[in-house]
Amino acid sequence: MAGKHSKTPPPDDNDDNSELPDTPEHVRENRSYWDKRAPDWVASGERNWAALEPIWGIWGIPESQLHLLPADMSTLKAIELGCGTGYVSAWMARRGAEVVGIDNSLEQLKTAKRLTKKHALQLTLIHGNAEAVPYPDESFDFAISEYGAAIWCDPELWIPEVHRLLRPRGTLTFLGNHPLTAICTPPSGASCDERLHAPYFGMHKQDWRNVEIDPGGIEFNLTISDWLRLFRRTGLELMDYHELQAPADISELRFAVSGAWAQRWPSEQVWVLRKSA
Ligand SMILES: C[S@@+](CC[C@H](N)C(=O)[O-])C[C@H]1O[C@@H](n2cnc3c(N)ncnc32)[C@H](O)[C@@H]1O
């Protein structure tokens, strides 16, 4: 893996799975978790690569409702932080952007690289930690994460890192779990219910390694006021904030949240930010 803040981007065939001695524990855990889970994400990756209109999050909210991507990205250099199977990168490349995707899991990147070839697109896909991206300061106009760095990286590390990577007035958009889901998830790891199982104040790391149901992975989230304070401290201005509601016709369980729950409470949030000039 390329070194922290190295100024030289690595070649995109970098398949070194070795750890740097100072790799944080959550990055090591999440790498092995995602390498194991990658096969489960191939089918949804293929579907999303083939989608004509982007759809977002676990409820598949259409881009025509959310407007998270500029229609014309042909003058933009974009980065996806935690790109997984790479479909968000593909959607940006189809809008004309020059795209870099970074992911911590070689197995996820194998799918992303295969689909890039199959769909005849040009993406630069690199293996690494989105908390320490091997690109120079101010390399990108647009940064995005859908359930990548957005939930698997420590906000105190990746938010300042993306600020470093963006040019002045560049955009960061990220989508992940709403903090309410973290406190409504029972300690067993069962699906969200209608009780508050954990404190809201002080929320930061959610370690799922020892839960009974679907153990593994370390996630992060903050209270709304802590996110806002972090953005202000870092130099990111808030442009928009969405709390996503599940569509009325979805009742099933998706990733430990039922449609019925997410019709009453927000299970996902989207932050849209701009680097100060
Ligand atoms: C749910 S996927 C999100 C990507 C894409 N939207 C998808 O659904 O396929 C989560 C991805 O975040 C990646 N990830 C986790 N920690 C990361 C880190 N520190 N740096 C870069 N990527 C990371 C995982 O390897 C995984 O591929």
The ligand as a Gaussian input file, in Angstrom:
#p B3LYP/6-31G(d) Opt

LIG

0 1
 C      -20.329000      -0.971000       0.703000
 S      -18.797000      -0.752000      -0.151000
 C      -19.062000       0.850000      -0.813000
 C      -18.685000       0.959000      -2.247000
 C      -19.802000       0.938000      -3.246000
 N      -20.703000       2.068000      -3.112000
 C      -20.496000      -0.391000      -3.171000
 O      -21.573000      -0.458000      -2.545000
 O      -19.964000      -1.367000      -3.735000
 C      -17.628000      -0.362000       1.121000
 C      -16.224000      -0.270000       0.591000
 O      -15.436000       0.555000       1.462000
 C      -14.131000       0.043000       1.410000
 N      -13.318000       0.554000       2.515000
 C      -13.400000       0.242000       3.830000
 N      -12.452000       0.908000       4.523000
 C      -11.754000       1.635000       3.628000
 C      -10.624000       2.510000       3.723000
 N      -10.041000       2.760000       4.904000
 N      -10.160000       3.079000       2.598000
 C      -10.727000       2.826000       1.377000
 N      -11.786000       2.002000       1.240000
 C      -12.297000       1.425000       2.341000
 C      -14.336000      -1.456000       1.472000
 O      -13.178000      -2.157000       1.090000
 C      -15.524000      -1.628000       0.559000
 O      -15.156000      -1.944000      -0.752000

